[in-house]
Amino acid sequence: MPRDERSLPEGQGFRYHLTIAFCLLISLALAGCGARTAAVRPVHPGAAPKKLARMGYAIQVGAFAQVENAARLTESLRQRDLDATYFVAAAGLYKVRFGNFTTRDGARSRAQMLKAAGVIDEFYIVSPEEYAVAKEPRYGTAYLREEIVRTARSFIGVPYLWGGNSPETGFDCSGLMVACYQLNGLELPRTSQEQFQTGIPISRGSLAKGDLVFFATSGGEKASHVGIYVGDGSFIHAPEKGKNIRVDSLAGQYFNRRYAGARSYL
C-alpha cells in the first residue's frame, strides 16, 4: 500500500514525488533498451561482434573485354596463394585485383616478380586510402554502404565464374560478397558459414544497404546461400552455376521460406 504523504515530514512530500518520477523514468529506459537488444542478438550468447580488418596495398592488373579471361587470370593468381578477384571496371571491361600487402614496396616487389614470370603485364598499386572505407570518417557510414551496393550492382548480369578450384566450377555465392567488401577496403570472411558467424545479427525489419542476407537452401536450418541487401526488400546474389548475378526479392516465395537471417558488418 503506498505511503500517505500527509504522514511525511514537512519538505519530504516533494522529494517523495521526485523519487517516484525518477524510478518511473528508469523503468521506461530499461524497457526501451530491452526492446532494442531483443531485435539484435549475438550468434552465440556472450559472443562479441568481430570488426572487419581493413585491406592494405593491393595489385591491380588487366583490362579484359572477355570475363572468361579475367576469371582465368584470377584462378592463376589464386593458385599462387594470392587472394584475387575480378570486377567490372567499366561497361564491357574487367580488371583483376589481388593481394593484401602491409607496404607499398611489398606489393610492388611481388608485382614485379609476377611480371618477370610472365603472369601479369603492367600493374597498378592500390593504396589503402583509395578505398571507400578510408573515406567513411569524412562521408559517413551511409556513403560506405552505398559504395558497397554500387559495387554489387556493377556485377548484375555478369557470369561470375570464380569461386572454386577452377573457372569451370562456377560461382561460389560467398565470393561475390567477399569481392564487394574487398573492393571497398574491408576483409570479409571467405565462406558463407564464416560470414554468418561474423558481424551483428540484424532483424529483417532493420536491414540496411550492404548487410548480408542468408538462406537455408540445402535443407535444414544451416545457412548455405548468401546475398547482399540493396534496399527496397531486394538483394543481389549469384543463384547457381550457369546463371548470371541478379536481383531477387526477399518476399519471393522461394527465398522467403528459406530466409535464415542477416548480418551487419559496419
N, C-alpha and C positions, 0 to 999 in steps of 0.2 A: 504494500500500500504506500503511495507517495507521501512524503512528509508534508505536514501542514505548514506553509510558510509563515503563518501567523505565530508559530511557536519558535521561529528563528530569532536570534538576537538582532537588534537594530543594525542595518547595514549589510547583513548577510543575505537578505532576500534577493538583492540584485546579483550577488556573486553566485547564488544558487541557480538562478535562471541562466546566467552566463555559462556556468559549468555544464548544465543540461544541453544548451545550444552547442557548445563545443563538442560534446560527446556525440551529438547527432551528426555534426559535420564530419567527424572522424569516421563514423559508421558508414555514411554515404560514400566517402572517399574510398574506404576499403572495399565496399561493394563494387564501386566502379573499377578499381584495379583488378578485382577478382574476375569481372566480366571480360576484361581485356585479356588477361592471361589464359582464360579458358579457350579463347579463339586461337592462340598461338602456343602450342605445346612442343617441348623438345621431343626428338625421336625416341630417346631413352631418358627416363627420369634422372634429372641431375646433369644431363649432358649439356655442355655449353656449345653454342654455335661456333663453327670454325670460320675464321676470317680468311678469305681467299688471298693467296700470295700474289704479288704483282709480277708481271713479266719484266725481264731485264732487256738486254740488247738481243735483237733477232736479225736474221739474214733474209733478205727478200730478193727473189730472182724471177726471171722469165716474163714473157708477155705472149701467152699462148692463145691462139684462136680456137683450138680444139681442147675441150675439157679433158678428154682422154689423155692428152699429152701432159697436162698439168697433174693429173692423177698418177700417171706413170712416174713422173719425177718425184712426186710426194712419196710414193711407195719406195722408190730407190733410196731416198734420204732416210726413211724410217728403218730400212734395213741396215743403215749405218748408225742406228741408235740416236737419230735426231728426230725430235717431235716436230712433224711437218704437217701443214695443211695447205690446200689451195683455196682461193677465194676469187670472187668476181671483182675485178679492178674497175671495169667499165663494161658497157654493153658489148658482149661477144669477146671479151678479153679476160683471161685468167692469169693470176700470178700465184707464186708459191712462197710461203713464209715458213721459216723453220728455226729451231734452236732457241735457247734461253740462256744467255751469257751474262755474267756479272759485270764484265768490262767490254768496252768497245774494241780494245786490242784483241781480246779473246775471240770475239765474233769475227773480226777481220782476219785473224790468223787462220781460223777454221775455214772461212770462205775462200781464202787464197789457196789452201791445201786442196779443197774440193775443185776449185777451178783448174789447178795444175793437173789434177787427176782426170779432168775432162767430164766431171759430173755436172758442173754448172758453168755458165758463161759469166757475163757481167752480173754484178750484185750490188745491193744497196743495204747499208746497215740501218736498221730501225732503232731509234733511241727510245728509252722509257718515257721521256717527256712528250713523245708524239702520240701516245695512246690516249684514248678518251678518258680513262680513269685518272690520268695525271691532271686533267682539266676539271675534274669533279669539284675540287675545293673552290674554284672560281665560278663555275656554271651551275653546280648543284647536282644532286643525285638524279633528278628528273632528266637532266641532259644526258647522263651516262646511260640511263635506261633507254632513252630514245635512240642513242647511238647503237646499243646492242640490238634493239629491234630493227633499226635500219640495216644493220649488217645481216640479220636473219632474212629480212625481206629481199635482200640482194640475191639470195640463194634460190628464191622461188622459181620453179621451172627448170632448175639445174639438175642433171643426173649426177648426184653426189656419189662418186664411186669409191672414195677412200673409206676405210674403216675396218678392213680385215687384214689378212696376211698377204693379199694381192689385190690388184684392182678388180679382178673378176669376182671377188667375194661380195661385191655390192656394198651398200651404205650401212654403216652402223649408226643407229639413231643418235646415240650419245655423242658421236663425233661431231655432229653439227653444233651441238651445244658447246662443246669444247672450242670449236673454231670461232663461234660468235663471241665468246668471252675472251679468248686469247687475242683475237684481233683488236680488242678494245683494252687489252692490258691486264687481264686477270686470268689466273690459272685455275681452271675448273677441273675437278677430278675426272678421270678418264671414262669410267663405266657408269651406266645408269644407276646401278645399285650404290656406288660410291657417291654419286650426285644426290641420290635420295637421302643418304645418311648425313649429308653435309648441309649447312645453312639453317635457316629458321623455318619451321613448318608454318605454312600460311593457310588460313581458311579460304575456301573457294570464293566467298564473298569479299575477301580482302586482296584478291590478286591485283598485281600491278605489272606494268610492262617490264619485260626482262626476267620475270620469275619463271621457273621451270615447272611444268605440269607433268605428272606421271600417271601411267596407266598399267593395269594388270592385264596384259594381252595374251599371256601364256597359261592362263588358268590359275586359280588360287588368288591370293591377295598380294603376292610379290610384284613390285614394280618392275616391269620388263620393257617399257617403252616410254620415251620422254619427248616433250616438245617445249617450245619457248612461247610464253604468253605474249601476245602483241596488242591486247586490248579488245574491247567490244565482244568479249566471250570467245575470241578466236586464238588459235595457236598455230605456229609453223613447225613442221616436222618432216621427216623422211619416212613415208609409210612402210615401205619394204623394198627389197631388191627388185630392180627393174622399173621402179616408179620414181618420178621426179619429186623434188621437195615441193610441198604445197601448204596451203592454209586450210585448216578444218575448224569446225565449231565444237566447243565443249558440250553444247547442247545436243549434238548429233547423237542418235540412238546408240551407235556402237561405242563411242568414246564416253558418253555419259554413264553408261552401265559399267564401264571398266575404269573409271576415274579412281586413282589411288591416293591422290594428294598433291600438294605443291610445296615448293621450297623457294625462299628468297635468299640471295647471297649479297645483297647490297644494303 
